[in-house]
Amino acid sequence: NEDSRDHGKKERMAQLNSQNGVWSCTFVGYCSEVCPKHVDPAAAIQQGKVESSKDFLIATLKPR
């Protein structure tokens, strides 16, 4: 469901991969259990890891 008008992926990937990004999450899932809005931040973090991994693989395999 990517939006073709979205031009912020590069900036988001840098943030996701930063020291305080998604990779510091150990996926205990407690954030989802105690979330006062009853959303699932743990799942969103895991999805961020998937997107980050895909971005890395594409960048690695894509000819320059």
N, CA, C and O of each residue as an XYZ file, in Angstrom:
256
protein
N       0.813     -1.195      0.000
C       0.000      0.000      0.000
C       0.858      1.261      0.000
O       0.552      2.224      0.703
N       1.901      1.255     -0.767
C       2.760      2.429     -0.812
C       2.086      3.553     -1.575
O       1.428      3.328     -2.591
N       2.256      4.741     -1.079
C       1.717      5.937     -1.713
C       2.793      6.515     -2.621
O       3.872      6.877     -2.151
N       2.514      6.605     -3.899
C       3.508      7.102     -4.855
C       3.879      8.553     -4.592
O       4.908      9.024     -5.075
N       3.062      9.264     -3.839
C       3.352     10.667     -3.516
C       4.284     10.797     -2.315
O       4.758     11.890     -2.007
N       4.541      9.697     -1.652
C       5.372      9.711     -0.447
C       6.840      9.745     -0.837
O       7.349      8.815     -1.463
N       7.509     10.811     -0.466
C       8.924     10.954     -0.791
C       9.787     10.957      0.469
O      10.929     11.417      0.426
N       9.274     10.462      1.573
C       9.995     10.507      2.837
C      10.614      9.191      3.276
O      11.097      9.081      4.403
N      10.607      8.190      2.399
C      11.104      6.875      2.795
C      12.573      6.921      3.207
O      12.958      6.286      4.189
N      13.382      7.651      2.481
C      14.814      7.721      2.788
C      15.035      8.250      4.205
O      15.865      7.723      4.946
N      14.300      9.281      4.575
C      14.430      9.850      5.911
C      13.913      8.882      6.979
O      14.500      8.768      8.056
N      12.818      8.192      6.677
C      12.278      7.224      7.637
C      13.236      6.062      7.845
O      13.422      5.610      8.975
N      13.847      5.573      6.774
C      14.777      4.457      6.906
C      15.968      4.856      7.770
O      16.444      4.059      8.579
N      16.444      6.073      7.604
C      17.556      6.537      8.449
C      17.135      6.550      9.918
O      17.918      6.174     10.791
N      15.922      6.974     10.190
C      15.417      7.009     11.572
C      15.188      5.597     12.104
O      15.534      5.305     13.249
N      14.609      4.719     11.286
C      14.366      3.346     11.723
C      15.660      2.622     12.064
O      15.692      1.801     12.980
N      16.726      2.923     11.333
C      17.999      2.238     11.527
C      18.930      2.953     12.495
O      20.063      2.516     12.695
N      18.474      4.038     13.095
C      19.318      4.786     14.028
C      19.482      4.003     15.337
O      18.863      2.957     15.534
N      20.323      4.528     16.216
C      20.593      3.870     17.494
C      19.313      3.654     18.303
O      19.192      2.650     19.004
N      18.376      4.565     18.214
C      17.114      4.442     18.945
C      15.980      3.962     18.052
O      14.809      4.174     18.366
N      16.314      3.329     16.960
C      15.315      2.872     16.000
C      14.750      1.506     16.352
O      14.815      1.064     17.499
N      14.199      0.854     15.352
C      13.485     -0.407     15.566
C      14.371     -1.556     16.020
O      13.892     -2.492     16.661
N      15.657     -1.498     15.697
C      16.519     -2.640     16.012
C      16.873     -2.741     17.491
O      17.401     -3.765     17.924
N      16.598     -1.715     18.264
C      16.851     -1.808     19.707
C      15.688     -2.482     20.443
O      15.797     -2.780     21.633
N      14.591     -2.718     19.749
C      13.434     -3.387     20.348
C      13.701     -4.890     20.430
O      14.085     -5.509     19.437
N      13.499     -5.471     21.604
C      13.713     -6.906     21.792
C      12.427     -7.713     21.617
O      12.432     -8.931     21.797
N      11.344     -7.054     21.273
C      10.038     -7.664     21.008
C       9.513     -8.485     22.181
O       9.154     -9.653     22.031
N       9.478     -7.863     23.325
C       8.820     -8.462     24.480
C       7.305     -8.327     24.318
O       6.546     -9.187     24.762
N       6.879     -7.244     23.681
C       5.466     -7.030     23.423
C       4.725     -6.297     24.521
O       3.518     -6.077     24.418
N       5.432     -5.919     25.571
C       4.770     -5.255     26.692
C       4.158     -3.926     26.279
O       3.123     -3.528     26.814
N       4.784     -3.236     25.335
C       4.239     -1.944     24.899
C       2.820     -2.110     24.350
O       1.969     -1.245     24.551
N       2.573     -3.210     23.665
C       1.229     -3.459     23.135
C       0.243     -3.822     24.240
O      -0.937     -3.480     24.166
N       0.728     -4.509     25.251
C      -0.150     -4.890     26.365
C      -0.634     -3.681     27.155
O      -1.784     -3.646     27.593
N       0.225     -2.699     27.336
C      -0.117     -1.557     28.190
C      -0.533     -0.316     27.407
O      -0.778      0.728     28.010
N      -0.618     -0.401     26.104
C      -0.946      0.762     25.281
C      -2.343      1.287     25.631
O      -3.326      0.556     25.510
N      -2.433      2.547     26.061
C      -3.736      3.098     26.454
C      -4.681      3.311     25.270
O      -5.888      3.455     25.465
N      -4.156      3.333     24.061
C      -4.992      3.516     22.864
C      -5.413      2.178     22.260
O      -6.159      2.143     21.282
N      -4.935      1.082     22.843
C      -5.262     -0.268     22.379
C      -4.865     -0.494     20.925
O      -5.581     -1.139     20.159
N      -3.709      0.052     20.564
C      -3.125     -0.254     19.262
C      -1.976     -1.228     19.509
O      -1.706     -1.590     20.654
N      -1.312     -1.645     18.466
C      -0.270     -2.661     18.591
C       1.081     -2.104     18.148
O       1.533     -2.395     17.041
N       1.736     -1.301     19.007
C       3.023     -0.740     18.599
C       4.082     -1.811     18.356
O       4.968     -1.612     17.525
N       4.013     -2.934     19.055
C       5.000     -3.994     18.850
C       4.934     -4.525     17.416
O       5.968     -4.777     16.799
N       3.740     -4.690     16.897
C       3.596     -5.158     15.513
C       4.123     -4.118     14.532
O       4.745     -4.469     13.529
N       3.880     -2.849     14.814
C       4.382     -1.787     13.939
C       5.906     -1.754     13.945
O       6.528     -1.524     12.908
N       6.504     -1.983     15.100
C       7.964     -2.023     15.189
C       8.499     -3.197     14.378
O       9.486     -3.058     13.656
N       7.855     -4.346     14.494
C       8.301     -5.510     13.724
C       8.141     -5.268     12.222
O       8.990     -5.682     11.432
N       7.065     -4.605     11.830
C       6.884     -4.262     10.417
C       7.983     -3.303      9.967
O       8.455     -3.383      8.833
N       8.387     -2.403     10.849
C       9.498     -1.506     10.540
C      10.790     -2.266     10.306
O      11.586     -1.893      9.444
N      11.005     -3.333     11.071
C      12.189     -4.173     10.870
C      12.143     -4.859      9.507
O      13.160     -4.956      8.820
N      10.971     -5.328      9.124
C      10.813     -5.966      7.813
C      11.119     -4.967      6.703
O      11.864     -5.273      5.772
N      10.542     -3.772      6.805
C      10.772     -2.743      5.783
C      12.242     -2.336      5.730
O      12.792     -2.122      4.650
N      12.866     -2.230      6.880
C      14.280     -1.880      6.946
C      15.130     -2.957      6.283
O      16.060     -2.646      5.538
N      14.817     -4.208      6.551
C      15.555     -5.319      5.944
C      15.382     -5.339      4.435
O      16.346     -5.535      3.695
N      14.149     -5.135      3.979
C      13.901     -5.091      2.533
C      14.678     -3.959      1.886
O      15.278     -4.143      0.827
N      14.672     -2.794      2.512
C      15.387     -1.642      1.984
C      16.883     -1.931      1.888
O      17.524     -1.577      0.898
N      17.438     -2.570      2.912
C      18.857     -2.914      2.914
C      19.184     -3.896      1.793
O      20.160     -3.708      1.068
N      18.373     -4.938      1.647
C      18.627     -5.935      0.606
C      18.523     -5.337     -0.791
O      19.353     -5.625     -1.654
N      17.530     -4.523     -1.014
C      17.378     -3.881     -2.323
C      18.571     -2.989     -2.610
O      19.104     -3.000     -3.720
N      18.994     -2.217     -1.620
C      20.145     -1.326     -1.809
C      21.421     -2.123     -2.059
O      22.288     -1.689     -2.818
N      21.535     -3.284     -1.424
C      22.722     -4.114     -1.591
C      22.753     -4.785     -2.960
O      23.811     -4.878     -3.583
N      21.611     -5.247     -3.423
C      21.553     -6.002     -4.672
C      21.373     -5.143     -5.914
O      21.693     -5.570     -7.024
N      20.870     -3.953     -5.731
C      20.584     -3.080     -6.868
C      21.892     -2.548     -7.467
O      22.731     -2.006     -6.748
N      22.060     -2.704     -8.777
C      23.281     -2.165     -9.400
C      23.312     -0.646     -9.308
O      22.280      0.022     -9.385
N      24.513     -0.122     -9.143
C      24.641      1.333     -9.001
C      24.972      1.964    -10.297
O      25.117      3.184    -10.370
